[in-house]
Amino acid sequence: MSSANSVTGSIARAIDPMLQSASAPEQAVPDFPMMPLGQATDMGHAPDGTPLLDPRIFNTMEFMRNPYPYYKIMRDHYPVFHDKLHNCYYVTRYADITDCYFDDEGFNTIPKGSSSGVLGNTQLELSGIEHRRRRNLYGQHLVGQSLNHRVPAIEKLAEQMISNWDNLTPEQGVEDKGGVRSIQLGKVFANEFPIRVVCQVLGFPEESQEDFYYWYNSMMSGLGGSDTQKQGLEARQHLEDYLEEIVEARRKQPTYLYDNDGKELGKDVISKLCESKIDGDYLSTEEITSNIALVVGGGGETTRGAILNMWYLLLQHPDQFAEVVADEDKWNLAFHETLRHSTPIGGQPRHNTFDLDMHGVKVPAGSLVNMVDFSANHDDRIFKDPETFNIFRDDLYSGKLLRSGFAKEGKSSHMAFGVGPHLCPGAWISHQEAVVGSKILIKHMKNPRIRVDKMPKDIDGESLAPIGLISVRELWIDYDLE
Ligand code: HEM
């Protein structure tokens, strides 16, 4: 199994209380057996035949690795499930979740949980006008032309990282033997690549990248709980101290991004933030730090998970992988289907402002209501045969992301980036990172295949472990050097 204690776990726990409960295997209730994938353990039936759902299942490894049959029970029988054990509600159908995400007044995002201590007060936790004002501060720099011009720089970064593989040792994730190279894709590429890209776009000096990666990792593990929070807070303080000088300098003299030919592309995000005002006041250094912490925190683990999940799934479907290799435009399809099938972010908490009656369930104002994006992405009212990974499915929208969720032509977008006012502003940049990075990777890897002996296995001891609720942490790939 992918480790529940991974950094992925930490960020997921910070923004997804459902995982918080699921990530405590020591509290696991032994009565629930591990089931073949796709089958739920029998928890009894009501007199009318409705399957019962015991919320203690959420604390088990079984649920971590095989959540989808349980989500199906919820969607079909308890579309708003009142979990009296964890004192919250789960909304599991695609259409209901979309409605709730759009209802910015009825469902607010405050409080987000433990993330605010480390990240600071960010837009993630705001609703309404306050949210809109902050969201507009830098969102435009992560999309559109300004980002498209950065593609050559993203490619260059990927090339640099890959060319360094020749210098790495087995401990660092590269092992050569008999004309075959084994790499741990997370260690040698996916863990750092998204952070480095974002670091560039924000406008951090290249020499700060290593410090930045360290602060990032510490802040992320600081989201994991009280034991690591101190480390996270310290890292945030270091980042803030470091930024103070940069901000002071850039308030006087903004710095710019350039393309590979040296053509100026506009101010970097830090310089932009330095000149931004809210209600007539410039943003303080602390506010700028919080924005930066959120952009990096929101974009690192998620994109890492997307890249590793995509390669893990594609390499387990060689026919689909061959199509992607033959036509690199298909990486786009693979990216979106990966985010539908196995999104790195499983859901978002909201609090309802008013008393509600949803599907006959009374939800008092102020309740914790979890929107389960994992379940929306596997809702068979929207996606046929949802458990199957198929980059050619005809019901998934894979064009430009729409805040409206539902798209034209009878296709629907996946829910991995959310919808509505909080729709992920980093969706396009993460797409570019995953797709552009993969196109470069594949040029350097001949006949790539999963190194099965190094990978975690499922309960039969032979099959590769499913992704379940926690993204792939380590992915070992063999490829031919000649
Ligand atoms: C595959 C990669 C990613 C996934 C799955 C993802 C997922 C999400 C989701 C589901 C939300 C909505 C939160 C909510 O509704 O409360 C969100 C918000 C956010 N994401 Fe991402 N994200 C990804 C990559 C990125 C990247 C690369 C960045 C930055 C460069 C980023 C920055 C943000 C920010 C700043 C927000 C807060 C938006 C707001 O509250 O208005 N994300 N992300």
Residues whose N, C-alpha, C, O or C-beta is under 5 A from the ligand:
A	BS01	HEM	Q123 L124 R135 V198 L294 V295 G298 G299 T302 T303 A306 I345 Q348 M415 A416 F417 G418 P421 H422 L423 C424 P425 G426 A427 I429 S430
